[in-house]
Amino acid sequence: MNIHEYQAKALLRSYGMPVPEGRAATTAAEAVDAARALNAPVTVVKAQIHAGGRGAGHFAGNPEGRGGVRLARSTAEVSDAADAMLGEVLVTKQTGPMGRLVRTLYVESGCDIARELYFSMLVDRGTGQIVIVASPDGGMEIEEVAARTPERILKEYVDPAKGLCDYQSRDLAVRLGLTGREIRAFQNVVRSAYNAFTGLDAAIVEINPLVVTGAGDLLALDAKMSFDENALFRHPELAKLRDVHEEDPREREAAEYGLAYVGLDGNIGCMVNGAGLAMATMDIIKMEGEEPANFLDVGGGASKERVAAAFRILIGDPKVRGILVNIFGGIMRCDVIAEAIIAASHETGLTVPLVVRLAGTNVERGKALLAESGLTIIPADDLGDAARKIVSAVRNAGA
């Protein structure tokens, strides 16, 4: 689960992270009130969307215009910036061409920037450890830094048995070229981030840029946090921070039915039980020359209601030109799945080609139910056969 910058900064501040003063606003009047309360010579007005690259982005219909991060030296400029951003669609590298609608702004005090650093903390699945990633090249996309100058990406791994040790943050600070009070300030940043990361079951904490001020202080000028959704039951306060407007409505509906769904850019909808089988299904569709429209795992014990919901989500995607159902009935019975497929096909008025591959418990009964349904369902014997049939059906339908 992702949250907005202003929410991440509030959480990090509660763990001792130094962040500039700021206030959220949903109207131009609120933005002006925030700027007056901050009473800073320079304020920064930032569009709040779940995507990076806001400053370098543009608003839909105005590709040459200013982006979603603007400096203001008066309340009039704050008001103008707010009017220009609120209710508009901001397009960045991370949003794709559709962009994101700006509903909230963050008005923040400006600061004296001497240097910009990059800092993040995430789980390295290869080592099973938390890894701290830092770079002297703050303000840039870390992927670009890694591609052009990989030697400037610094890493420090935290052994879960030991936890974060002070020498690790001191070592990183020296490697970043920090000196004196800057080192102590950096140690505080690392400790605050680590405590927030572990205490809130975070998936990532990213501060870019982490700035060194002219006075030698450090400030988190931007902040991103995301969380492990499987741990949200331990943090009901975090669940309240979810902004449903920033989420794919298909993924939101899928979550309501306990479905694991991720929308993709292809034209073949996939409904599979089991994450590994779903990945294999997506791979074999690509091997046959087409692209999957989604990752959709209905789980090991899907009910008729869950399968019907899955069909509604797939059919609701205008890019879907065909559906491949690939079920291995272990815990799940193939005859129950067949009944759910038939009911969902009738309910949704299915008009695109549907290929179904069933294997496992009660498979013969499941196949018989599909054959007797009167629906135009294409049966498949194995995964390769299913992929070839759905790709052929989609291409023939589009011919």
Contacts in CASP RR format, 6 or more apart in sequence:
PFRMAT RR
TARGET T0000
AUTHOR 0000-0000-0000
METHOD contacts of the structure
MODEL  1
MNIHEYQAKALLRSYGMPVPEGRAATTAAEAVDAARALNAPVTVVKAQIH
AGGRGAGHFAGNPEGRGGVRLARSTAEVSDAADAMLGEVLVTKQTGPMGR
LVRTLYVESGCDIARELYFSMLVDRGTGQIVIVASPDGGMEIEEVAARTP
ERILKEYVDPAKGLCDYQSRDLAVRLGLTGREIRAFQNVVRSAYNAFTGL
DAAIVEINPLVVTGAGDLLALDAKMSFDENALFRHPELAKLRDVHEEDPR
EREAAEYGLAYVGLDGNIGCMVNGAGLAMATMDIIKMEGEEPANFLDVGG
GASKERVAAAFRILIGDPKVRGILVNIFGGIMRCDVIAEAIIAASHETGL
TVPLVVRLAGTNVERGKALLAESGLTIIPADDLGDAARKIVSAVRNAGA
1 226 0 8 1.000
1 227 0 8 1.000
1 229 0 8 1.000
1 232 0 8 1.000
1 238 0 8 1.000
1 239 0 8 1.000
1 241 0 8 1.000
1 242 0 8 1.000
2 50 0 8 1.000
2 224 0 8 1.000
2 225 0 8 1.000
2 226 0 8 1.000
2 246 0 8 1.000
3 11 0 8 1.000
3 50 0 8 1.000
3 225 0 8 1.000
3 226 0 8 1.000
3 227 0 8 1.000
3 238 0 8 1.000
3 241 0 8 1.000
3 242 0 8 1.000
3 243 0 8 1.000
4 48 0 8 1.000
4 49 0 8 1.000
4 50 0 8 1.000
4 104 0 8 1.000
4 106 0 8 1.000
4 241 0 8 1.000
4 243 0 8 1.000
5 46 0 8 1.000
5 48 0 8 1.000
5 106 0 8 1.000
5 222 0 8 1.000
5 223 0 8 1.000
5 224 0 8 1.000
6 22 0 8 1.000
6 23 0 8 1.000
6 24 0 8 1.000
6 48 0 8 1.000
6 104 0 8 1.000
6 106 0 8 1.000
7 225 0 8 1.000
7 241 0 8 1.000
8 205 0 8 1.000
8 223 0 8 1.000
8 224 0 8 1.000
8 225 0 8 1.000
9 17 0 8 1.000
9 19 0 8 1.000
9 22 0 8 1.000
9 220 0 8 1.000
9 223 0 8 1.000
11 196 0 8 1.000
11 200 0 8 1.000
11 225 0 8 1.000
12 19 0 8 1.000
12 192 0 8 1.000
12 193 0 8 1.000
12 196 0 8 1.000
12 205 0 8 1.000
12 220 0 8 1.000
12 223 0 8 1.000
12 225 0 8 1.000
13 19 0 8 1.000
14 196 0 8 1.000
15 192 0 8 1.000
15 193 0 8 1.000
15 195 0 8 1.000
15 196 0 8 1.000
16 188 0 8 1.000
16 192 0 8 1.000
17 189 0 8 1.000
17 192 0 8 1.000
17 193 0 8 1.000
17 196 0 8 1.000
17 220 0 8 1.000
17 223 0 8 1.000
18 185 0 8 1.000
18 188 0 8 1.000
18 189 0 8 1.000
18 217 0 8 1.000
18 218 0 8 1.000
18 219 0 8 1.000
18 220 0 8 1.000
19 219 0 8 1.000
19 220 0 8 1.000
19 223 0 8 1.000
20 108 0 8 1.000
20 109 0 8 1.000
20 110 0 8 1.000
20 111 0 8 1.000
20 219 0 8 1.000
20 221 0 8 1.000
21 38 0 8 1.000
21 40 0 8 1.000
21 108 0 8 1.000
21 109 0 8 1.000
22 34 0 8 1.000
22 38 0 8 1.000
22 106 0 8 1.000
22 107 0 8 1.000
22 108 0 8 1.000
22 109 0 8 1.000
23 30 0 8 1.000
23 34 0 8 1.000
23 37 0 8 1.000
23 38 0 8 1.000
23 106 0 8 1.000
23 107 0 8 1.000
24 34 0 8 1.000
24 48 0 8 1.000
24 104 0 8 1.000
24 105 0 8 1.000
24 106 0 8 1.000
24 107 0 8 1.000
25 31 0 8 1.000
25 33 0 8 1.000
25 34 0 8 1.000
25 82 0 8 1.000
25 104 0 8 1.000
25 105 0 8 1.000
25 106 0 8 1.000
25 107 0 8 1.000
26 86 0 8 1.000
26 103 0 8 1.000
26 104 0 8 1.000
26 105 0 8 1.000
27 82 0 8 1.000
27 86 0 8 1.000
28 79 0 8 1.000
28 82 0 8 1.000
28 83 0 8 1.000
28 86 0 8 1.000
31 45 0 8 1.000
31 78 0 8 1.000
31 79 0 8 1.000
31 81 0 8 1.000
31 82 0 8 1.000
31 105 0 8 1.000
31 107 0 8 1.000
32 75 0 8 1.000
32 78 0 8 1.000
32 79 0 8 1.000
32 82 0 8 1.000
34 78 0 8 1.000
34 107 0 8 1.000
35 43 0 8 1.000
35 72 0 8 1.000
35 75 0 8 1.000
35 78 0 8 1.000
35 107 0 8 1.000
36 75 0 8 1.000
38 107 0 8 1.000
38 108 0 8 1.000
38 109 0 8 1.000
40 109 0 8 1.000
40 110 0 8 1.000
41 73 0 8 1.000
41 110 0 8 1.000
42 71 0 8 1.000
42 72 0 8 1.000
42 73 0 8 1.000
42 109 0 8 1.000
42 110 0 8 1.000
43 71 0 8 1.000
43 72 0 8 1.000
43 73 0 8 1.000
43 78 0 8 1.000
43 107 0 8 1.000
43 108 0 8 1.000
43 109 0 8 1.000
43 110 0 8 1.000
44 69 0 8 1.000
44 70 0 8 1.000
44 71 0 8 1.000
44 72 0 8 1.000
44 107 0 8 1.000
44 108 0 8 1.000
44 109 0 8 1.000
44 110 0 8 1.000
45 69 0 8 1.000
45 70 0 8 1.000
45 71 0 8 1.000
45 72 0 8 1.000
45 78 0 8 1.000
45 81 0 8 1.000
45 82 0 8 1.000
45 85 0 8 1.000
45 105 0 8 1.000
45 106 0 8 1.000
45 107 0 8 1.000
46 54 0 8 1.000
46 68 0 8 1.000
46 69 0 8 1.000
46 70 0 8 1.000
46 105 0 8 1.000
46 106 0 8 1.000
46 107 0 8 1.000
46 108 0 8 1.000
47 54 0 8 1.000
47 67 0 8 1.000
47 68 0 8 1.000
47 69 0 8 1.000
47 85 0 8 1.000
47 90 0 8 1.000
47 102 0 8 1.000
47 105 0 8 1.000
48 102 0 8 1.000
48 103 0 8 1.000
48 104 0 8 1.000
48 105 0 8 1.000
48 106 0 8 1.000
49 90 0 8 1.000
49 92 0 8 1.000
49 95 0 8 1.000
49 100 0 8 1.000
49 101 0 8 1.000
49 102 0 8 1.000
49 246 0 8 1.000
50 100 0 8 1.000
50 243 0 8 1.000
50 246 0 8 1.000
51 90 0 8 1.000
51 92 0 8 1.000
51 94 0 8 1.000
51 95 0 8 1.000
51 99 0 8 1.000
51 100 0 8 1.000
52 92 0 8 1.000
52 93 0 8 1.000
52 94 0 8 1.000
52 224 0 8 1.000
53 92 0 8 1.000
53 93 0 8 1.000
53 94 0 8 1.000
53 141 0 8 1.000
54 67 0 8 1.000
54 68 0 8 1.000
54 69 0 8 1.000
54 90 0 8 1.000
54 92 0 8 1.000
55 67 0 8 1.000
55 68 0 8 1.000
55 69 0 8 1.000
55 92 0 8 1.000
56 67 0 8 1.000
56 92 0 8 1.000
56 93 0 8 1.000
57 67 0 8 1.000
57 68 0 8 1.000
57 90 0 8 1.000
57 91 0 8 1.000
57 92 0 8 1.000
57 93 0 8 1.000
58 64 0 8 1.000
58 65 0 8 1.000
58 66 0 8 1.000
58 67 0 8 1.000
58 90 0 8 1.000
58 91 0 8 1.000
59 65 0 8 1.000
59 67 0 8 1.000
59 68 0 8 1.000
59 84 0 8 1.000
59 85 0 8 1.000
59 88 0 8 1.000
59 89 0 8 1.000
59 90 0 8 1.000
59 91 0 8 1.000
60 88 0 8 1.000
60 89 0 8 1.000
60 90 0 8 1.000
60 91 0 8 1.000
60 99 0 8 1.000
63 91 0 8 1.000
66 84 0 8 1.000
67 90 0 8 1.000
68 85 0 8 1.000
68 90 0 8 1.000
68 102 0 8 1.000
70 77 0 8 1.000
70 81 0 8 1.000
70 84 0 8 1.000
70 85 0 8 1.000
71 77 0 8 1.000
71 110 0 8 1.000
72 78 0 8 1.000
72 80 0 8 1.000
72 81 0 8 1.000
78 107 0 8 1.000
81 105 0 8 1.000
82 105 0 8 1.000
85 102 0 8 1.000
85 105 0 8 1.000
86 102 0 8 1.000
86 103 0 8 1.000
86 105 0 8 1.000
87 101 0 8 1.000
87 102 0 8 1.000
87 103 0 8 1.000
88 101 0 8 1.000
88 102 0 8 1.000
89 98 0 8 1.000
89 99 0 8 1.000
89 100 0 8 1.000
89 101 0 8 1.000
89 102 0 8 1.000
90 99 0 8 1.000
90 100 0 8 1.000
90 101 0 8 1.000
90 102 0 8 1.000
91 97 0 8 1.000
91 98 0 8 1.000
91 99 0 8 1.000
92 99 0 8 1.000
93 141 0 8 1.000
100 246 0 8 1.000
101 245 0 8 1.000
103 245 0 8 1.000
111 211 0 8 1.000
111 213 0 8 1.000
111 219 0 8 1.000
111 221 0 8 1.000
112 213 0 8 1.000
112 214 0 8 1.000
112 215 0 8 1.000
113 209 0 8 1.000
113 211 0 8 1.000
113 212 0 8 1.000
113 213 0 8 1.000
113 214 0 8 1.000
113 221 0 8 1.000
114 211 0 8 1.000
114 212 0 8 1.000
114 213 0 8 1.000
114 214 0 8 1.000
114 216 0 8 1.000
115 136 0 8 1.000
115 211 0 8 1.000
115 212 0 8 1.000
116 137 0 8 1.000
116 138 0 8 1.000
116 139 0 8 1.000
116 209 0 8 1.000
116 210 0 8 1.000
116 211 0 8 1.000
116 212 0 8 1.000
116 221 0 8 1.000
117 134 0 8 1.000
117 135 0 8 1.000
117 136 0 8 1.000
117 138 0 8 1.000
117 176 0 8 1.000
117 209 0 8 1.000
117 210 0 8 1.000
117 211 0 8 1.000
117 212 0 8 1.000
118 133 0 8 1.000
118 134 0 8 1.000
118 135 0 8 1.000
118 136 0 8 1.000
118 137 0 8 1.000
118 138 0 8 1.000
118 139 0 8 1.000
118 140 0 8 1.000
118 142 0 8 1.000
118 145 0 8 1.000
118 207 0 8 1.000
118 208 0 8 1.000
118 209 0 8 1.000
118 210 0 8 1.000
119 132 0 8 1.000
119 133 0 8 1.000
119 134 0 8 1.000
119 189 0 8 1.000
119 190 0 8 1.000
119 193 0 8 1.000
119 206 0 8 1.000
119 207 0 8 1.000
119 208 0 8 1.000
119 210 0 8 1.000
120 132 0 8 1.000
120 133 0 8 1.000
120 134 0 8 1.000
120 142 0 8 1.000
120 204 0 8 1.000
120 205 0 8 1.000
120 206 0 8 1.000
120 207 0 8 1.000
120 208 0 8 1.000
121 130 0 8 1.000
121 131 0 8 1.000
121 132 0 8 1.000
121 133 0 8 1.000
121 193 0 8 1.000
121 194 0 8 1.000
121 197 0 8 1.000
121 202 0 8 1.000
121 204 0 8 1.000
121 205 0 8 1.000
121 206 0 8 1.000
122 130 0 8 1.000
122 131 0 8 1.000
122 133 0 8 1.000
122 203 0 8 1.000
122 204 0 8 1.000
122 205 0 8 1.000
123 129 0 8 1.000
123 130 0 8 1.000
123 131 0 8 1.000
123 203 0 8 1.000
124 130 0 8 1.000
124 131 0 8 1.000
124 157 0 8 1.000
127 157 0 8 1.000
128 160 0 8 1.000
129 157 0 8 1.000
129 158 0 8 1.000
129 159 0 8 1.000
129 160 0 8 1.000
130 157 0 8 1.000
130 158 0 8 1.000
130 160 0 8 1.000
130 194 0 8 1.000
130 197 0 8 1.000
130 198 0 8 1.000
131 155 0 8 1.000
131 156 0 8 1.000
131 157 0 8 1.000
131 158 0 8 1.000
132 155 0 8 1.000
132 156 0 8 1.000
132 157 0 8 1.000
132 158 0 8 1.000
132 168 0 8 1.000
132 169 0 8 1.000
132 172 0 8 1.000
132 190 0 8 1.000
133 142 0 8 1.000
133 153 0 8 1.000
133 154 0 8 1.000
133 155 0 8 1.000
134 154 0 8 1.000
134 155 0 8 1.000
134 156 0 8 1.000
134 172 0 8 1.000
134 175 0 8 1.000
134 176 0 8 1.000
135 142 0 8 1.000
135 145 0 8 1.000
135 152 0 8 1.000
135 153 0 8 1.000
135 154 0 8 1.000
135 176 0 8 1.000
136 152 0 8 1.000
136 176 0 8 1.000
136 177 0 8 1.000
137 145 0 8 1.000
137 149 0 8 1.000
137 152 0 8 1.000
138 145 0 8 1.000
138 208 0 8 1.000
138 209 0 8 1.000
138 210 0 8 1.000
139 208 0 8 1.000
139 209 0 8 1.000
142 153 0 8 1.000
142 208 0 8 1.000
145 152 0 8 1.000
145 153 0 8 1.000
146 153 0 8 1.000
154 172 0 8 1.000
154 175 0 8 1.000
154 176 0 8 1.000
156 168 0 8 1.000
156 169 0 8 1.000
156 171 0 8 1.000
156 172 0 8 1.000
158 164 0 8 1.000
158 165 0 8 1.000
158 168 0 8 1.000
158 194 0 8 1.000
163 194 0 8 1.000
164 190 0 8 1.000
164 191 0 8 1.000
164 194 0 8 1.000
166 187 0 8 1.000
168 190 0 8 1.000
169 186 0 8 1.000
169 187 0 8 1.000
169 190 0 8 1.000
169 191 0 8 1.000
170 183 0 8 1.000
170 187 0 8 1.000
172 186 0 8 1.000
172 190 0 8 1.000
173 182 0 8 1.000
173 183 0 8 1.000
173 186 0 8 1.000
173 187 0 8 1.000
174 183 0 8 1.000
176 186 0 8 1.000
178 185 0 8 1.000
178 186 0 8 1.000
178 212 0 8 1.000
181 216 0 8 1.000
181 217 0 8 1.000
182 212 0 8 1.000
182 216 0 8 1.000
182 218 0 8 1.000
185 216 0 8 1.000
185 217 0 8 1.000
185 218 0 8 1.000
186 218 0 8 1.000
188 218 0 8 1.000
189 207 0 8 1.000
189 210 0 8 1.000
189 218 0 8 1.000
189 220 0 8 1.000
193 205 0 8 1.000
193 207 0 8 1.000
196 202 0 8 1.000
196 205 0 8 1.000
196 225 0 8 1.000
197 205 0 8 1.000
200 225 0 8 1.000
200 227 0 8 1.000
200 235 0 8 1.000
200 238 0 8 1.000
201 227 0 8 1.000
201 228 0 8 1.000
201 231 0 8 1.000
201 232 0 8 1.000
201 234 0 8 1.000
201 235 0 8 1.000
202 225 0 8 1.000
202 226 0 8 1.000
202 227 0 8 1.000
202 228 0 8 1.000
203 226 0 8 1.000
203 227 0 8 1.000
203 228 0 8 1.000
204 224 0 8 1.000
204 225 0 8 1.000
204 226 0 8 1.000
205 223 0 8 1.000
205 224 0 8 1.000
205 225 0 8 1.000
206 223 0 8 1.000
206 224 0 8 1.000
206 225 0 8 1.000
207 220 0 8 1.000
207 221 0 8 1.000
207 222 0 8 1.000
207 223 0 8 1.000
207 224 0 8 1.000
208 222 0 8 1.000
208 224 0 8 1.000
209 221 0 8 1.000
209 222 0 8 1.000
210 218 0 8 1.000
210 219 0 8 1.000
210 220 0 8 1.000
210 221 0 8 1.000
211 218 0 8 1.000
211 219 0 8 1.000
211 221 0 8 1.000
212 218 0 8 1.000
213 219 0 8 1.000
227 235 0 8 1.000
227 238 0 8 1.000
232 238 0 8 1.000
232 239 0 8 1.000
244 252 0 8 1.000
248 263 0 8 1.000
250 261 0 8 1.000
250 263 0 8 1.000
250 294 0 8 1.000
250 313 0 8 1.000
250 316 0 8 1.000
250 317 0 8 1.000
251 261 0 8 1.000
251 262 0 8 1.000
251 263 0 8 1.000
253 309 0 8 1.000
253 312 0 8 1.000
253 313 0 8 1.000
254 260 0 8 1.000
254 261 0 8 1.000
254 296 0 8 1.000
254 309 0 8 1.000
254 310 0 8 1.000
254 313 0 8 1.000
255 261 0 8 1.000
256 309 0 8 1.000
257 305 0 8 1.000
257 306 0 8 1.000
257 309 0 8 1.000
257 310 0 8 1.000
258 306 0 8 1.000
259 296 0 8 1.000
259 297 0 8 1.000
259 298 0 8 1.000
259 299 0 8 1.000
259 306 0 8 1.000
259 309 0 8 1.000
259 310 0 8 1.000
259 313 0 8 1.000
260 275 0 8 1.000
260 295 0 8 1.000
260 296 0 8 1.000
260 297 0 8 1.000
260 299 0 8 1.000
261 294 0 8 1.000
261 295 0 8 1.000
261 296 0 8 1.000
261 297 0 8 1.000
261 310 0 8 1.000
261 313 0 8 1.000
262 294 0 8 1.000
262 295 0 8 1.000
262 296 0 8 1.000
263 293 0 8 1.000
263 294 0 8 1.000
263 295 0 8 1.000
263 317 0 8 1.000
264 282 0 8 1.000
264 291 0 8 1.000
264 292 0 8 1.000
264 293 0 8 1.000
264 294 0 8 1.000
264 295 0 8 1.000
265 291 0 8 1.000
265 293 0 8 1.000
265 319 0 8 1.000
266 290 0 8 1.000
266 291 0 8 1.000
266 292 0 8 1.000
266 293 0 8 1.000
266 319 0 8 1.000
267 290 0 8 1.000
267 291 0 8 1.000
267 293 0 8 1.000
267 319 0 8 1.000
267 320 0 8 1.000
267 321 0 8 1.000
267 322 0 8 1.000
267 394 0 8 1.000
268 285 0 8 1.000
268 290 0 8 1.000
268 291 0 8 1.000
268 292 0 8 1.000
268 293 0 8 1.000
268 320 0 8 1.000
268 321 0 8 1.000
268 322 0 8 1.000
268 323 0 8 1.000
268 324 0 8 1.000
268 390 0 8 1.000
268 391 0 8 1.000
268 394 0 8 1.000
269 292 0 8 1.000
269 293 0 8 1.000
269 294 0 8 1.000
269 296 0 8 1.000
269 314 0 8 1.000
269 317 0 8 1.000
269 320 0 8 1.000
269 322 0 8 1.000
269 323 0 8 1.000
269 324 0 8 1.000
270 278 0 8 1.000
270 281 0 8 1.000
270 282 0 8 1.000
270 285 0 8 1.000
270 292 0 8 1.000
270 293 0 8 1.000
270 294 0 8 1.000
270 295 0 8 1.000
270 296 0 8 1.000
270 323 0 8 1.000
270 324 0 8 1.000
270 326 0 8 1.000
271 296 0 8 1.000
271 298 0 8 1.000
271 307 0 8 1.000
271 310 0 8 1.000
271 311 0 8 1.000
271 314 0 8 1.000
271 323 0 8 1.000
271 324 0 8 1.000
271 325 0 8 1.000
271 326 0 8 1.000
271 327 0 8 1.000
272 278 0 8 1.000
272 281 0 8 1.000
272 296 0 8 1.000
272 297 0 8 1.000
272 298 0 8 1.000
272 325 0 8 1.000
272 326 0 8 1.000
272 327 0 8 1.000
273 297 0 8 1.000
273 298 0 8 1.000
273 299 0 8 1.000
273 300 0 8 1.000
273 301 0 8 1.000
273 302 0 8 1.000
273 327 0 8 1.000
273 328 0 8 1.000
273 329 0 8 1.000
273 332 0 8 1.000
274 297 0 8 1.000
274 298 0 8 1.000
274 299 0 8 1.000
274 300 0 8 1.000
274 328 0 8 1.000
275 297 0 8 1.000
277 326 0 8 1.000
277 328 0 8 1.000
278 295 0 8 1.000
278 296 0 8 1.000
278 297 0 8 1.000
278 326 0 8 1.000
279 295 0 8 1.000
280 383 0 8 1.000
281 292 0 8 1.000
281 324 0 8 1.000
281 326 0 8 1.000
281 383 0 8 1.000
281 386 0 8 1.000
281 387 0 8 1.000
282 292 0 8 1.000
282 295 0 8 1.000
284 383 0 8 1.000
284 384 0 8 1.000
284 387 0 8 1.000
285 291 0 8 1.000
285 292 0 8 1.000
285 324 0 8 1.000
285 387 0 8 1.000
285 390 0 8 1.000
285 391 0 8 1.000
286 292 0 8 1.000
287 387 0 8 1.000
288 384 0 8 1.000
288 387 0 8 1.000
288 388 0 8 1.000
288 391 0 8 1.000
289 391 0 8 1.000
290 390 0 8 1.000
290 391 0 8 1.000
290 394 0 8 1.000
290 395 0 8 1.000
293 314 0 8 1.000
293 317 0 8 1.000
293 319 0 8 1.000
293 320 0 8 1.000
294 313 0 8 1.000
294 314 0 8 1.000
294 317 0 8 1.000
296 310 0 8 1.000
296 313 0 8 1.000
296 314 0 8 1.000
298 306 0 8 1.000
298 307 0 8 1.000
298 310 0 8 1.000
299 332 0 8 1.000
300 330 0 8 1.000
300 331 0 8 1.000
300 332 0 8 1.000
301 331 0 8 1.000
301 332 0 8 1.000
302 310 0 8 1.000
302 332 0 8 1.000
302 337 0 8 1.000
302 340 0 8 1.000
303 340 0 8 1.000
304 336 0 8 1.000
304 339 0 8 1.000
304 340 0 8 1.000
304 343 0 8 1.000
306 340 0 8 1.000
307 337 0 8 1.000
307 340 0 8 1.000
307 341 0 8 1.000
307 344 0 8 1.000
308 340 0 8 1.000
308 343 0 8 1.000
308 344 0 8 1.000
308 347 0 8 1.000
310 344 0 8 1.000
311 323 0 8 1.000
311 341 0 8 1.000
311 344 0 8 1.000
311 345 0 8 1.000
311 347 0 8 1.000
311 348 0 8 1.000
311 350 0 8 1.000
312 344 0 8 1.000
312 347 0 8 1.000
312 348 0 8 1.000
314 320 0 8 1.000
314 323 0 8 1.000
315 323 0 8 1.000
315 348 0 8 1.000
315 349 0 8 1.000
315 350 0 8 1.000
315 352 0 8 1.000
320 352 0 8 1.000
321 352 0 8 1.000
321 353 0 8 1.000
321 394 0 8 1.000
321 397 0 8 1.000
321 398 0 8 1.000
322 352 0 8 1.000
322 353 0 8 1.000
322 354 0 8 1.000
322 355 0 8 1.000
322 390 0 8 1.000
322 393 0 8 1.000
322 394 0 8 1.000
322 397 0 8 1.000
323 350 0 8 1.000
323 352 0 8 1.000
323 353 0 8 1.000
323 354 0 8 1.000
323 355 0 8 1.000
323 390 0 8 1.000
324 355 0 8 1.000
324 357 0 8 1.000
324 386 0 8 1.000
324 387 0 8 1.000
324 390 0 8 1.000
325 337 0 8 1.000
325 341 0 8 1.000
325 354 0 8 1.000
325 355 0 8 1.000
325 356 0 8 1.000
325 357 0 8 1.000
326 357 0 8 1.000
326 383 0 8 1.000
326 386 0 8 1.000
327 334 0 8 1.000
327 337 0 8 1.000
327 356 0 8 1.000
327 357 0 8 1.000
327 358 0 8 1.000
327 359 0 8 1.000
328 359 0 8 1.000
328 360 0 8 1.000
329 337 0 8 1.000
329 358 0 8 1.000
329 359 0 8 1.000
329 360 0 8 1.000
329 361 0 8 1.000
329 362 0 8 1.000
329 363 0 8 1.000
330 360 0 8 1.000
330 361 0 8 1.000
332 361 0 8 1.000
333 361 0 8 1.000
333 362 0 8 1.000
334 358 0 8 1.000
334 359 0 8 1.000
334 360 0 8 1.000
334 361 0 8 1.000
334 362 0 8 1.000
334 363 0 8 1.000
334 365 0 8 1.000
334 366 0 8 1.000
334 367 0 8 1.000
335 362 0 8 1.000
335 365 0 8 1.000
335 366 0 8 1.000
335 369 0 8 1.000
336 362 0 8 1.000
337 358 0 8 1.000
337 366 0 8 1.000
338 356 0 8 1.000
338 358 0 8 1.000
338 365 0 8 1.000
338 366 0 8 1.000
338 367 0 8 1.000
338 369 0 8 1.000
338 370 0 8 1.000
339 369 0 8 1.000
341 354 0 8 1.000
341 356 0 8 1.000
341 370 0 8 1.000
341 377 0 8 1.000
342 369 0 8 1.000
342 370 0 8 1.000
342 373 0 8 1.000
342 375 0 8 1.000
344 350 0 8 1.000
345 354 0 8 1.000
345 373 0 8 1.000
345 375 0 8 1.000
345 377 0 8 1.000
346 375 0 8 1.000
350 375 0 8 1.000
352 394 0 8 1.000
352 397 0 8 1.000
353 376 0 8 1.000
353 378 0 8 1.000
353 390 0 8 1.000
353 393 0 8 1.000
353 394 0 8 1.000
353 397 0 8 1.000
354 375 0 8 1.000
354 376 0 8 1.000
354 377 0 8 1.000
354 378 0 8 1.000
355 377 0 8 1.000
355 378 0 8 1.000
355 379 0 8 1.000
355 380 0 8 1.000
355 386 0 8 1.000
355 389 0 8 1.000
355 390 0 8 1.000
355 393 0 8 1.000
356 370 0 8 1.000
356 377 0 8 1.000
356 378 0 8 1.000
356 379 0 8 1.000
356 380 0 8 1.000
356 386 0 8 1.000
357 379 0 8 1.000
357 380 0 8 1.000
357 381 0 8 1.000
357 382 0 8 1.000
357 383 0 8 1.000
357 385 0 8 1.000
357 386 0 8 1.000
358 366 0 8 1.000
358 367 0 8 1.000
358 370 0 8 1.000
359 382 0 8 1.000
367 379 0 8 1.000
370 377 0 8 1.000
370 379 0 8 1.000
371 379 0 8 1.000
378 389 0 8 1.000
378 390 0 8 1.000
378 393 0 8 1.000
380 386 0 8 1.000
380 389 0 8 1.000
END
